[in-house]
Amino acid sequence: MSLKGIISISGVPGLYKVLAQTKSGFIVESLNDKKRMPVASTQRISMLSDISVFTTTDDLPLRDVMMKLLEHVEKNELIDPKADPDKLRKFFKGVVPDYDADRVYPSDIKKIITWFHLVKDVVAIDDEPEEVTEEPSTEQEPEPEPENNSPAPAKKAAKKKKATAEKSEKPAAKTRKKSAPK
């Protein structure tokens, strides 16, 4: 499950897919209703691909948690995110047995289950890791051009220097003194 480009905006319900970057932020599209909206760069944005869940050993990336939820849903029923906090903890313990119950709150579990409902139908599901690996290129790298010892760059530098010198030789523009108001 690739969560690349999917974000959560603090204070705004739902998840969004980043479509484009603007000077002052992003253009995003809601995964719920496909409406587009601008998001300022000053808003708190969380990339789902950067989120992880606390476990007793190492942190587990959200992508892996979503994959475990997907496997769990194939065998069992998905719990309602509005369920009792004890039921949520029990359910999540069945999905991620080593999650840290002291640092993962029921509100976090609710959010993860809600996000799973939104993402499972929209995001492509794959078993490949998200990391991008570079494939060897079949094209040959262009050879670096030999240093150009021609006088052309020297001529350009001389012209630029001459133009600057001419500007400094011109008489300064006269400025008028404004009289103080009476």
Summary of the structure (lengths in Angstrom):
residues: 182
radius of gyration: 29.4
end to end distance: 76.1
largest distance: 90.0
contacts: 379
relative contact order: 0.13
helix: 33%
strand: 18%
